[in-house]
């Protein structure tokens, strides 16, 4: 098998950059800034017809003047000169490019003619490229960011492939608050050359990507997509948000990237056949892909629920029932073991109700481990993570009557959540958490930094667990089929 063209693009050691200047308001300047300021360890050569330096880096009048042949060209110039620039790159011997510039197929007939010429030049020089009309790529594990947004969250296990630049870049602050971090992200744009199938194959082979999120407006190579997705799904989960299945979505996609959507029912069937979990919203796309990237595979669909609040427990139990997740009663033996740690006003039956107990250590460490050792459920849902903010406010409201070292207490509360991390990482046991607080809480932030999935409502946590269980069930089914002892769903 030949090397995927994205391998060099995502791991380029030298970049010729067209379209950056000393004007801080231009798109190209924003993009080269991230290469310069985010500790990219490779070489960056700005190409500019007039400037001697760009942001303090020596610039060259043309790509022909460069002392070496770069591995990658990044092109952010006016549409009418993109083809000429790519031709110059080809003459220099550059074989990979990311073309940010728009104004091609998505702009109608004239733009489509320009895109055809662009592809002809690329073929002449054997150049493989991402774009045009894209926002760039990110390899978080190499601090390699070609987009307009800074990416400072650090590397993670979730890969993203998107027909929208926004769903790679503008979502970064939203994802950062939820602890969600990229391994790699590719804005595909018009897919004039490298397309969704190529990119999916690449992430399927990438050891740093544990699950893949897809934002799809159209699938150009249907048969190849299904074949590739099925192969990838057997190794790692895929979640897709497909928006080209309605007339309005298809029309918008056509003006956005020149994409043509297709029948929604057919796509839904294809996704199920190749193991793709289909998300109904972009919010669910990231929720579920992150859970699948970080959560060990459960052996079945039984779950234990733990909280200090009756309402969220009931919400979780109800949501589980609506998503075909079993919440079995614990055996008398297991309930007896739990009884020593649960208040007499609570419940040990499953869900386990601590009735607003302040004994955080037992709720987050002792009881989850008893449930794990009992082997009566396949995963755990916990609501009520964190809460330091409330304790701090209560202490301050006491007008000094309760003198506390809040920084020390905050650290201690965060560490009390380590048992959850140990279950996930050391014992490979699925745990998904929830609370009505957020990333500003020290304990929540502690879990997020350790890749424990956290959600802001009980129902979101259940839906994420359902996605994890559905993928696990599909994969088990495929193994049975391959062994000749099962039947398809």
N, C-alpha and C positions, 0 to 999 in steps of 0.2 A: 504494500500500500504506500502511495506517495505521501509525503509530508503535507499535512493540512496547511494551506496558505496563511491561516491565522496564527500559526505557531511563530513565524518570524515577526508578523505585525505586532503581536502581543508581547514579544520578548526582544524587540529591536534594541540593539546596542548603540545605534547611531541614527539620527533623524535629520533630514533636510526639511526645513519648515518654511513654506511659502505663504505669505499673507500677514505676518506679524510685523509690527513697527513699534515706534516709541509713542504712538498715540494710544493712551490707556482705554479709549472708548471703543476700539475695534475688536471684533470677535477673535481674530487671529492672535492679537496681543494677549487677550485673556487666556487663550489656550496655551500659548507658549510659556506664559507666566507659570502655569502649573508644572511644566517640565522643569523650569529653572528653580522654582521655589519649593517644590515638594520632594526634593532630594532624589530625583531621578539620577541614577548612576551612569547613564550613557552620555553620549556626545550629542549636542544640539547645534545645528548649523542654520541660523536664520539666513534666508535668501531674500534680498531686497535690492531693487535697482538703484536706490539713492543712499540709503542709510549705511554708515560705516560700522555702527554697532546697533544692536537691538537689545534694550534692557541690560546694557553692559556686556553683552556677548558679541564677539566679532561677527559681522555680517558679510555676506558675499553677494556680488552683483548678479551672479547666475550660478546655477547648479554645476555648470561646466568648470567653474573656478575652484570647486571644493578640492581639498588635498587628497581625499579618499572618496570611494563610492559608498554613500550611506545605505543602510539596510532598508530604510523606510523613508518615503516622502509623505508629508502632510500638506494638503493643498487647501487654502482658505482664501481664494482670490475670486474676482468677478467671473461670472459664468463664461463670458465670451473668450477668456484666455486660458481656461482650465485645460482644454485639449492640447493647446500649445505647450503649456507647462509640463503636462504628462509626457508629451513627446520628448521634451528636453531631458526629463528624468530617465526615459528609456534610453536615450543616446548616452547618458552617463552610466548606464548599466544598473539602475535601480529596478528591482523586481517586485517591490511591494509598496502600496500606497493607501492612504486614507484620504478620501476626497470629501471635505466638509461642504464645499460650495453647493448651493442649490440652483434651481432654475432649469432643470432638465425635464425628464418625463412628466413630473408632477405638474408642469406648467402647460401641458397640452402638446399639440402637434409639432410646433417649432422646437420646443424643449426636447421632445422625443428624438427629433433629428440630431440635435446636439449630442444626446446620450448615445445614439448609434455611432457617431463619429468617435466619441470618447472610447467606446468599447473596441472600435477598430484599431485605434492607436495602441490601446492596452494589449490587444492580441498581437499586434506587430512586434512589440517589444517583450512579449510574454510577462506582462505585469499583472499581478492579481491585486485587487483593491476592494476596500470597503467603501460604500457610498454609491453615487454622490448623494447630496442632500441628507447627510447624517450629522450627528453631533460628536462623533469620535468614539474612542474606546478607552477602557480603564483596565489595567492589570494591577489590582491593589497589592498583590504580593511583591511587586517590583516598584511600587510608587510611580507607576507609569500612567499618566492621566492626560489624554489629549482633548478633553472636553472643556466647556466654558465654566464648569462649576469646580470649585476646589473639592478634593476628596481627602479628608483628613481622619476618617473613622478607623482606619486600619484594615488589614486583610481579614477576610472571613471565608465561609464555605459555600456561599450562595452565588451562582452564576446567573447573569441576566442577558437575554437577547431580546431586542426590542425594535419594532418598526417606528417607534416614537423616541425622539431624543429626550423629551421631557421625562419619560419613564426610566431613563438612565440617570439624568442629571438633576432636574428640579425636585425629584423625590428624595435626593440625598439627605437634606435636613430632616425630612419626615422619617426616613429609615433610621437615621442616627439616633433619634429619640427612642427608638424601639430596639436598639442594640443590633440592628440588621446590617451586616457588612458583606460587601462583594468579595468574591474571588476574582472574577473577571466580568466585565460588562461590555457589550457591543451594541452600538446604535447602527442598525443595518441600513437605514435610509432607503434608497430606491432599489437596492440589490442588483445593480447593473452587472455586477460580477459575483463577488462572494455573497451568498444568500443564506437564508435561514437553515437550510439543510447542511451547508458547509459549516456554519457556526455551531449547530447542534452537534455535529460529528466531533468538532474540536472540543467543546466542553464535555462531551461524553468521554473523551480520552484524557481530560485534564485531571490530574490527581488532587489538585487543590479545590476542585468543585465537587461538592457532595450532593447538591440538588440544583435544578435549573428552573428559572422563571422565564416564561415566554409571553411577550405582548405581541399578538399577531393581528395584522390587518388583512393579510392574504397569504396563501401558500402556493407558490409558483410551481413547485415540482411535487405534486401530490403523492405519487407512488414512492418516490425517493424519500420524501418526508416520513411517510408511514414506516417504511423499512428502517430508516435510521432511528426514528423515535423509538421503535420497538426494541432495537438492539441496545440503545442507550438506557431505556427504562429498566431493562434487566440488570443494569449495573447501578443506576442512580435514578432518583425520582425526577419527574418533570411535571410542572404545573403550568397551565396555559390560560391566558385570558384572551379569547378570540372575539373581535368586534366587527368582523366583516360579514356576518351572517344575516344582517338586516339591510334593508334598502338604504336607510339613512347612514348606517355604519359603512357600507360598501361605498356609497357616494363620497363620504368624507375621506375615506382611505384613499380613494382615487385622486382626490385633489391634494392629499397630504404627501403621499409617496408614489403616486402613480399605481397603487395596488388595486387589484380587482378582487373583491370578496366573493365568497361562494356560499352555497346552501348550508344553513346552520345545522340542520338535522344530520346531513352527511358528515360535516366536520365533527359533530358530537359523537357520532358512531365511530369515526376514525380515531378520535382521541381515546375512547374507551378500549378499542381493540389494541392499541399500542401502549396502553398503560398510563396515558397522560391524565392527570387530575385536572379537570376543567374548573376554573374559578369564575364566579359570576360577576365579580367586580375587581378593580385593580387593588383595592384594599385587601381582599382575600388572596389575590395573587401573591403578594409579599408575605402575608400572614402564613399561608400554607407552605410556600416554598421555603421559608425560614424554618418552620417547624420540621419539615422533611429534611432539611440540611443539617439539623442539629440534634434531632431526636432519634435514639436507638429504635430499631424496628420491633414493634410489639409482636408477640406470638399469637395473639387473638384479639377479640373485641370486648374483653371485660375490663372495666375500669373501677378503681377505688377513688372516692372523692373525699377530700379533707378540707375543713374550713373552721373558722371561729364564728361564722355568721350563717344563720339558718336560711335567710333569703337567697344568697348566692349558692348555697348547697342545693336548695330546691331548684333554682334556675339551671344549675349544671345538670342535675339528675333529669330534669324534664328535657333539656336540650339533648342529652345523651339518648334518651328514649326516642326522640324524634329523628335521630341520626343513626339508629340501629346499633347503638353502643349499649352493652349490657352493664347494669349496675347491680351485681349480685349481693345478696345478704352474706355477710361474713359468717363463718361457722361459729358455733358456741365457743370452741377452743380459741379461735382468734379474737373473738369479742372479750373473752376473759383476760387475754393478754393486754388488750387495749384498755380495759376498764381501770387499770391502775393509773393511767395517765390522762384519762378523759374525765372532766368534771361530772359529778353525779347528775347534774342537770342536763348533760349532753347526751350523745348517742354514739354507740359503737357499732351499729348495725351495718353501715355503709349506705349513705354517706356518714362519715365520722364527723360529729358536730361538737366542737369545743365550746360552744355557747359564749363567745367573747372572752374566753380565758386569756389571761396575760402570760400563760406559760408557753412562750414562743418556742423554746427549745424542744419541748415534747411534740408540739404540733408539726414542726419542720424537720425534726431529726428522728426522735424515738418512734413515733407512730408510723411515719412512712417506711421505716426500716422493718417494723413488725409486719406491716402489710406486704412488703417485698418478700420477706422470708416465709410468709404464709403461702405464697404461690397460688392465691385464689383469684387474683386479677392479673391482667397483662400490662397495666399502666396505671399511673396515678395523676389525678388532677388536683391541684391545690389552689384554693382561693384565700386571699388575705395576706399576701406577701408584703413585707415592709411595715410601714406604720410609724416610722421614726418621727416623721413630721408632726403627727398628732401628739406623741409623747413630749416632743420638744415644746409644742404650743401649750400643752397642759402644765408643764413645768414652769414655763415663763408666766403663765396666768396665775400661778400660785404665789406670785409676788415675792419670790425669794424664800418662801417657806420650805421648798424642796430644793436645796442646793444640789446641783448636778454638774458633772463634767460632761457636757453634751457631746463633745468631740469623741471622748472615750466611749460613751454609751453608743454613739452612732457606729463606731467601728465594731463594737461588740455585737450589736444587733445584726450588722451585715454578716459577720462571721457565723452567726447562728444559722444562716441559710446554707452553710457549706454542705450539710448533709444531703441537700437536694442535688448539689453539684456532684457529690460523690456517687449518688445513685445513678446519675446520667453517665458520668465519665468512667468511673471505676467498676461499676456493676452493669453497665450497658442496659439500664432500665429506663423506660420512657416516663418522663415527668414533664408536664406542662403546667405553667403557673398563671395566676391572674390576680389582679387587685385593682382598686379604684384609685390608687396612687399612680405615680409615673416615674420616669427615669431620674428625676431629681431626688428621689428617695434613695438613701445610701444602700439599702438592702436590695432594692430593685436593680440599681446600677451594678451592684456586685454580681447579681445573677446574669444580667445582660452581658457583662464583660466576659463571663464564663460560658456564654452560648447556651444558657437555659432559656427556652422560649417563654415569653411573658406577654400577656394580653390584658387590655384595659377593661374587659368585661368577662363575666363567666361564660357567656355564650360564644364569644370569639375564641376562647380557649378550647371549648368543646369542639367547635368547627375545625380548628387546627388539628386536634387529636383525631377527629373523624378522617381528615385528609391523610394523616399518617397511617391510620388503620386501613383505609381503602387501598392505599398503595401497597401496604404489606400483604393484604389479602390477594391483590392482583398478582403480585410476585410469587406468592406461595402457589397460586393456581397455575402459573406458567411453569413452575418447577414440576408440579404434578403432571402437567401435560407432557413435558419433555421426557418424563420418566414413564409415560404411557399408563399412568394410574389415575388420571383425573379427566375431567371434561371441562370444556370452555364454559365461561360464564354466560 
